[in-house]
Amino acid sequence: MGHVIKNLAFFKIGWVACVMFAAAGEPLLATLSVVAVAVVHLTSVKAPVKEALLLLAAAVIGLGWESFMVWTGLVQYTGYESALLAPYWIVAMWVLFATTVNHGLRWTKRNLWVASLAGLLGGPMAFFGGMNLGAVEFSHTAAALTVIGLGWALLLPVLTLVADTIIDSTLLEPAEDRDSRTQRRKLTHLELGYE
């Protein structure tokens, strides 16, 4: 339980720091605050290479989604004028969020409907908070929050599936871990009568 609380506390600290720095026109400091949390996170997990791959996958998903939101004109970021790509600090926020998927928010992995509902509600709430702190503006608030909610309702389940796929993969495990996992599977198959 202590790990979950620590994970969520670091996420919240990183979120507030990132949003506040972004609102103040300091995107580099915003991103560095996320980097600091990500480094602490990666040094405290059992499978840092797999976790790092999840963070990278979240960055790619976030870049695509947030750039789409910028392109639609529904979302504008303070001090950022590009019409094609989202600012790098908001992509970093996806990395920050991904630090919670296997830990503080692992309950969203129970089933896809739970993840979808969490995304539908949580995505707009986070952006509304960012708006109130001055980091983001909406051309039409109700429309933007609706699209954000629908997007997160799809993307959070995708992110949980990506997380499970990466965590379950044996490719990034040391040879001795792969061998012991294979041995456990064989024993389980024998016990269940599959072999």
Secondary structure as the mmCIF struct_conf table of DSSP 4:
data_model
#
loop_
_struct_conf.conf_type_id
_struct_conf.id
_struct_conf.beg_label_comp_id
_struct_conf.beg_label_asym_id
_struct_conf.beg_label_seq_id
_struct_conf.end_label_comp_id
_struct_conf.end_label_asym_id
_struct_conf.end_label_seq_id
HELX_RH_AL_P HELX_RH_AL_P1 GLY A 2 ALA A 23
TURN_TY1_P TURN_TY1_P1 ALA A 24 GLY A 25
HELX_RH_AL_P HELX_RH_AL_P2 PRO A 27 LEU A 42
TURN_TY1_P TURN_TY1_P2 THR A 43 SER A 44
BEND BEND1 VAL A 45 LYS A 46
HELX_RH_AL_P HELX_RH_AL_P3 PRO A 48 THR A 72
TURN_TY1_P TURN_TY1_P3 GLY A 73 GLY A 73
BEND BEND2 LEU A 74 LEU A 74
STRN STRN1 VAL A 75 TYR A 77
TURN_TY1_P TURN_TY1_P4 THR A 78 GLY A 79
BEND BEND3 ALA A 83 LEU A 85
HELX_RH_AL_P HELX_RH_AL_P4 TYR A 88 VAL A 101
TURN_TY1_P TURN_TY1_P5 ASN A 102 LEU A 105
HELX_RH_3T_P HELX_RH_3T_P1 ARG A 106 LYS A 109
BEND BEND4 ARG A 110 ARG A 110
HELX_RH_AL_P HELX_RH_AL_P5 LEU A 112 ASN A 132
TURN_TY1_P TURN_TY1_P6 LEU A 133 GLY A 134
BEND BEND5 ALA A 135 ALA A 135
STRN STRN2 VAL A 136 PHE A 138
BEND BEND6 SER A 139 HIS A 140
HELX_RH_AL_P HELX_RH_AL_P6 THR A 141 ASP A 168
BEND BEND7 THR A 170 THR A 170
TURN_TY1_P TURN_TY1_P7 LEU A 171 LEU A 172
BEND BEND8 GLU A 173 GLU A 173
HELX_RH_AL_P HELX_RH_AL_P7 ALA A 175 LEU A 192
TURN_TY1_P TURN_TY1_P8 GLY A 193 GLY A 193
#
